[in-house]
């Protein structure tokens, strides 16, 4: 029964809004209201509710209270990690000079030739 | 929420790992080196434990090439290693730059410079002229 209703709704949605008659639209609105009531406000926030909002506004709307604090904590930790990883890679990512060094240290010419 | 716990746990694990990286690459004592590394880096044995970790890592890389060197090259390496370790990073950088520049000079000119340096080295090693003069007989 439920599947049948969903199919009907799908078929109706596929049709242009202008071609829908008023009672059908009313029934669709009622169905949506029932669905919203079943799944709760946060879960059923429609995609178009995010339109025109920045990601921060959207996050602020989606997460609230302790979740928001948690999100901030995670974000700060992630930034710290990125900062640490960047510093470490900068320290270690020096060009490898082993080839040149071994050449200088074993070359016929003494080191001071390259220093003076 | 399990997702947030998992995510936070993952971030904390990554953070701990990133903090432990410098520890993993910590300085190594002279006694912890292999016999081959001991042989290659012998001139640095007395100062090894005082060298910065970064420099130690660099010398260990050099030591890896040691087995491929000829006897003459090994001798040169040993003779120069201590001085090389005492140079400042800027001096080493300068030496590398000069070496690279010199490598680009035509082989003929390079040989001339080498000949000149050989002559200078020979002059340094030769005893002073006055020392080789035969003593004048007393009259």
Interface residues (C-beta under 8 A of the other chain):
Chain A: X67 X70 X71 X73 X74 X77 X78 X80 X81 X84 X85 X88 X92 X96 X97 X98 X100 X101 X102 X103 X104 X105 X106 X107 X108 X109 X110 X111 X113 X114 X115
Chain B: X1 X4 X7 X8 X11 X12 X14 X15 X18 X19 X21 X22 X25 X58 X61 X62 X65 X69 X73 X74 X76 X77 X80 X81 X83 X84 X87 X91 X92 X94 X95 X96 X98 X99 X100 X102 X113 X114 X117 X118 X121
